[in-house]
Amino acid sequence: MTREAIPAERVRERSMVPRAKPESYYGQPVLKEPTWTPEVPFYFYTGGLGGASAGLALLAEARGNDVLARRAWLSALAGVSASPVLLISDLGKPSRFLHMLRMFKVTSPMSVGSWILAASGTATAAAVASALTRLYPRVGRAAKMASALLGMPLSTYTAGLVANTSVPAWHNARLTLPFVFAGSSAASAGAAGTALTPLRHAGPARRLAVGGALVSVGAAVAMEQILGDLGEPYKKGLSGKLSRAAGALSLAGSAIIAARGRSSRGAAIAGSVVLTAGVITERWAVFRAGFASARDPKYTVGPQRERIECGETRGAVRRARTGA
Amino acid sequence: MPHKLLELETHSWPSSYGDAAEPRVGFFTDTSICIGCKACEVACKEWNHVPDSLKGFSGKSYDNTLALGANTWRHVAFIEQRKPTGAEAAADDLVAAAQRANATNGMGLDTYQDSEGIRWLMSSDVCKHCTSAACLDVCPTGALFRTEFGTVVVQEDICNGCGYCVPACPFGVIDQRKDDGRVWKCTLCYDRLRDDKEPACAQACPTNSIQFGELSELRERAEKRLDQMAAAGQTEARLYGADSEDGVDGFGAFFLLLDEPEVYGLPPDPVVTTRNVGQVWAGVFAGAAALGAGIAAAVFGGRK
C-alpha cells in the first residue's frame, strides 16, 4: 500500500500550529516581583477574619444568639487589631504609615482599603468598648452596624488590591479572586466561631465555616479554569503545592466540622484548626502564585503577543506608514 | 489648545498646573544608533547619586546590569542575533546589496549594528513616563506625582515603601531599595529640567541615540527617522510607544527598535492595569455582597 503524500500547503500549515515559546531577553522577567513581605498573606487572613466575624456577630445578635455574637465580636476585634500591625510592619518605611491617609484614591485599592481598615477598626473597637462598658448604647449600635458593613469589603478588597496590578495570575482573576477571598473570609470567621462557642450555640458558625470553605475551594477551581494558561502558577511549583494543600486542608476541616462538629467540642475545635490552616494556606497560594506569574516573562509576553496576532490590538509598535 | 498638545494630555498635566505647566518633555531613544557604550548608565548614576548595583559578570553579552531597577535607571541591553544582515542578506542580488549599502552610508543611516553573520542590537531602556501611569494611579500616598513637565516622579519624602507601584508597572521599571525601604526610578532628571538642562543620560550619549526634547517635537522627529530608514531598506525599524493609541496612551519616553519589543525585554502590548479598575471594584463589591448574603444564610438558614 502506498501512502498519500501530504500536500505542501498542509505541511506548512501544520508546522505553524505549535505555538513557539514567547521570546524574551535572556529569560529576564518583564515585570518586577512584588516586594511584599510574609505579613501580607497573614493580613489577608486577619482582615477576612475581622470583617466576616463582624458580620456574623451583628446578625447572630439580631437572631438573639448572644453567646455566639459576643465571641464573634471578639474575633472581629482581634482581626482588625492585628491587621494594621501586619500592614505597617510590611511597609518599607513603617514610621510613615500615616501617609496612607494623605489621600483617597479610587484608582488605588490600597488607598481605599486603608480607609476601610481605619474606619472598620475604629467602629469595631467602639462597638466592643460600648458592649463591655454598657456606655453609650446608641453609639454602640451604630458602631456595630458600621463595623459589620465595612467588614464585607474589608474581607474582599485585598483580592482587588492584588488584581489591580500587571501580574497576569492576579489581574486576569479580577472577577473571580474576590469570591475566593469572600469564601475564605467566611470560613475564617466560621472556624473561629465554631472553635470558641459552646456546641449548642455554634450552629450558624458551623454552617458559615462549611459553606465558606466550599465556596472558597470552588471559586479557586473556577478561577484556575478561567485563567487557562495563566493559571499555571496555581497548579505548578511552590504555589501549586500550596494551592493543593489549601484545598485539601479546607475540605478536611469542613468535613470534620460537618460530621462531628455538632456532637463533640473536641472535633469542632480540631476541624476549625484544620480549616483555619486551609484558608491561611489559600492566601499564601494566591500570594506566591503572583510572584511566580511576575517572574516568568512567558506569562507577560504570551497573551500580549496573542492579542496582537489575533488582531485585537496592534500593541505599542508601529511600522513606517510609507513602507519600503 | 492645539490638537498636538491634546494628544499628549495626561490626567493631571497640564490641567492641574494652569500657567505653571511647562511643555511635556521626554526621550526618543533611537536604538539603531546605540553603540552600547553605557555612558548613559554611568552619567545617570553620577548625577542622581544612584547606589551601585554590581551583580558580577552575567555572561549575557556585555550586559551586567540586566534590568531596570531601584538602582538602575538607564539599562543598556545587548542582543546578539545570528542572522545574515545588510549585504549578506541580499547576497543573491549583489547590485541591490551595493545600492543599499550606498544608500545607508550616503544618508548617514548606518546603524553601526551590522557585522559578519551577527546582528547586534543595543538599546538603552528607561522609565517610559507613561501618559496613563499605573505606578502613579495605584500609589496610595501620592508620593508618585505628575510634574509640570508631564513626567512621573517619586517624592522621596512621601514614599512609605508600600510597594504597590512595583508589580503595577507593566514594564517592571520601579523597584524598592532594600536597605532604604522606598521605591526609586528615573526622574527624567527633574532637578536638571528645572534648571533648563537636559537629563544627564541624553547629554552623555555620544551618538545622540538618546534624544531629549518636547514630546510633540520628538514624535515628529521619530516619524521622519522611521520613514528615512524604511526608504533606505531598513524595514525592521519600528516605533515603540510613539503615539497615543497604545495601552498606556503613549509613552513619554519612546523608542525606535529593530526587532519585536520582547526581544529587548519589553512588553509588546503593555496596558495600564487601572484601565480595568471598574471591573476590579465590581469584583470586590460583588464578593462583599456574596459574603454578606452567605453570612445571613448561615445565621438565619437553620437553627439558632
Interface residues (C-beta under 8 A of the other chain):
Chain A: P22 E23 S24 Y25 Y26 Q28 P29 V30 L31 K32 E33 P34 T35 W36 G51 A52 G55 L56 L59 A60 A62 R63 G64 N65 D90 L91 G92 K93 P94 R96 F97 H99 M100 R102 M103 K105 V106 T107 S108 P109 M110 S111 S114 M152 P153 S155 T156 Y157 A159 G160 L161 A163 N164 T165 S166 V167 W170 H171 R174 L175 T176 L177 P178 F179 F181 A182 G183 S185 A186 A189 G190 H201 G203 P204 A205 R207 L208 G211 G212 V215 G290 A294 P297 T300 V301 Q304 R305 R307 I308 T313 R314 G315 A316 V317 R318 R319 A320 R321 T322 G323 A324
Chain B: K60 D63 L66 A67 G69 A77 I79 A134 D137 V138 C139 P140 T141 G142 A143 I158 C159 N160 G161 C162 G163 Y164 V166 P167 A168 C169 P170 F171 G172 V173 I174 D175 Q176 D180 G181 R182 V183 E223 L226 D227 M229 A230 A231 G233 T235 A237 R238 L239 Y240 G241 A242 D243 E245 D246 G247 V248 F251 L257 E260 P261 E262 V263 Y264 G265 L266 P267 P268 D269 P270 T273 T274 N276 V277 Q279 V280 W281 A282 G283 V284 F285 A286 G287 A288 A289 A290 L291 G292 G294 I295 A296 A297 A298 V299 F300 G301 G302 R303 K304
